[in-house]
Amino acid sequence: MKPTINLKIYDEQDNVIAEFETSRIRWGFLEDVVEINEIMKDKSEVEQFKMMGEMVQKLFPALTNELLRQADYLDVQNCFNQIKNIANRIEGTGSKNV
């Protein structure tokens, strides 16, 4: 069974107002994740946050900037980490390269 990656969006009362989910990760997307992860190492924390958000939006094209701003930061970080973990499993290298 393929892993499912999801991201919930909340309103001001912490009710889920939208949810994005996929179990299909395109090869080109994983290539982008590997490249971004290498670039992120030399970036400031602000730039890293922006890059993580951009990658999550690439995964979920209907995820607007406004919706992303309403996501819980741990959910965004977990979503990005799930993607990196998939890339790690494909490479078979653990966290050495990704």
C-alpha positions as CSV (number, residue, x, y, z in Angstrom):
1,M,0.0,0.0,0.0
2,K,1.3,3.4,-1.0
3,P,1.9,6.0,1.8
4,T,-0.6,8.8,1.9
5,I,0.6,12.4,2.3
6,N,-2.0,14.8,3.6
7,L,-2.3,18.4,4.8
8,K,-5.2,19.8,6.8
9,I,-6.2,23.5,6.7
10,Y,-7.9,25.0,9.8
11,D,-10.1,28.0,10.5
12,E,-9.7,30.3,13.5
13,Q,-11.6,27.8,15.7
14,D,-9.3,25.0,14.7
15,N,-11.9,23.3,12.6
16,V,-10.7,21.5,9.4
17,I,-11.9,23.6,6.4
18,A,-9.9,21.8,3.7
19,E,-7.7,18.7,3.3
20,F,-5.2,17.9,0.7
21,E,-4.2,14.3,0.2
22,T,-2.2,12.2,-2.3
23,S,-0.6,8.8,-2.5
24,R,1.0,9.5,-5.9
25,I,4.4,11.2,-5.9
26,R,5.7,12.0,-9.4
27,W,9.4,11.2,-10.1
28,G,10.1,14.8,-11.3
29,F,8.7,16.1,-8.0
30,L,11.0,13.9,-6.0
31,E,13.9,15.1,-8.0
32,D,12.9,18.7,-7.1
33,V,12.7,17.7,-3.4
34,V,16.2,16.2,-3.4
35,E,17.6,19.3,-5.1
36,I,15.7,21.7,-2.8
37,N,16.8,19.8,0.3
38,E,20.5,20.3,-0.8
39,I,19.9,24.0,-1.4
40,M,18.1,24.5,1.9
41,K,21.1,23.6,3.9
42,D,22.7,26.9,3.1
43,K,19.6,29.1,3.5
44,S,18.3,31.1,6.4
45,E,15.4,29.8,8.4
46,V,13.0,32.1,6.7
47,E,14.1,30.9,3.3
48,Q,13.8,27.3,4.4
49,F,10.2,27.9,5.5
50,K,9.4,29.4,2.2
51,M,11.0,26.6,0.3
52,M,9.1,24.0,2.3
53,G,5.8,25.8,1.6
54,E,6.6,26.0,-2.1
55,M,7.3,22.3,-2.3
56,V,4.1,21.4,-0.5
57,Q,2.2,23.7,-2.9
58,K,3.9,21.9,-5.8
59,L,2.6,18.6,-4.4
60,F,-0.9,20.1,-4.0
61,P,-1.5,22.6,-6.8
62,A,-4.9,23.7,-5.5
63,L,-3.2,24.8,-2.2
64,T,-3.2,28.6,-2.4
65,N,-0.9,30.9,-0.4
66,E,-3.8,31.9,1.8
67,L,-4.8,28.3,2.6
68,L,-1.2,27.4,3.3
69,R,-1.0,30.3,5.8
70,Q,-3.8,28.6,7.7
71,A,-2.1,25.2,7.9
72,D,-0.5,24.2,11.2
73,Y,3.3,24.5,10.9
74,L,3.8,21.0,12.3
75,D,1.5,19.6,9.6
76,V,3.5,21.4,6.8
77,Q,6.8,20.3,8.3
78,N,5.5,16.7,8.6
79,C,4.2,16.7,5.0
80,F,7.6,17.9,3.8
81,N,9.4,15.3,5.9
82,Q,7.1,12.5,4.5
83,I,8.1,13.5,1.0
84,K,11.8,13.5,2.0
85,N,11.4,10.1,3.6
86,I,9.9,8.7,0.4
87,A,12.9,10.0,-1.5
88,N,15.2,8.4,1.1
89,R,13.5,5.0,0.6
90,I,13.9,5.2,-3.1
91,E,17.6,6.1,-2.9
92,G,18.2,3.5,-0.1
93,T,20.6,5.9,1.6
94,G,18.7,6.9,4.7
95,S,19.2,10.5,5.4
96,K,22.7,10.7,4.0
97,N,21.7,12.5,0.7
98,V,18.2,13.8,1.4
